[in-house]
Amino acid sequence: MKDEAWPVFPARQQKQLNCILYTACVTSPHHNPARLRYTRLMTSSPPSSPTIALALGAGGARGLAHIAVLEALDDLGLSPVEIAGTSMGAILGAAYAAGMSGRAIRAHVLGLLRDRGDIMQKLLKARVGRFTDLFSGANPILVDGEVFLDLFWPRIVPDRFEELKIPFTAVATDYVGRCEAAMNSGPLAPAVAGSMAIPGLIKPVLANGRTLVDGGAVNPLPFRALVGRADVVIAVDVTGGPVADRAGPPTPFETMFGAAQIMQHAITAEMLKVSQPDILLVPLVNGFRVLDFFKAAQILAAAAPMRDEIKRRLEGVLESRQKAG
């Protein structure tokens, strides 16, 4: 039987990956031939290596599940050649594209959310509405997205797309144009602030002559922009739906966010009927609400299986392509 070959990763990452795979296979209590075969295939030396593109979808606090996927890529020594993100996916995608590791992003998020008092102070600084707005019909809780990012983003995130280490696209909605607005050059914060501008919570952003609101209104899972940009396109869907965990009707606030989730889930489902990414990951985070950020540890725990799943799915895709070739 002819020995199988497997695409290797860039030379600077190959040694690290080989060590990870060898240690996992040889020291595992579940040591078996399939694991050994995986190691043999992945540590062979064919001429080319697969490239990965990553789409991180919208989903509010559920989007923290993206961190598990980023950590899995780090475990494999894989660096995406391009990233696209919508809303929460844009916030985390930009940080990863800036050069942060998945582990560093996890530490940053959990560190921030450990102090509720500090979080509230920062949100008050980012708030553009005033409580007196209640009497004028305006929104007293409206937040300025750019100020929010300045207060919460890691310092490593640069001012411009061109300064990122990985090409990145932020997807927002052009409110007046009623269409998608995909941005990959120029100032970074306005683009991401526009992508995350949830109506009623974060004020719209004026950028390049356009009024930008939440990208989830038109493209909650922006994988189509990555088709043809890499050998393997991975998309992470965290749209889900509203949580029904109590008797009685939802509150007006819950209804607003729940309706948005239903819309985003429906849009994503229709998109996937037309085309699909090479690997679609759906973390089991439906039990969390859009604003459940203080449940970050639980969300990350629920998403933990993604770390193994992405490795398994990537192996399957590459192996099937090798056989087809």
Disulfide bonds with the S-S distance in Angstrom:
none
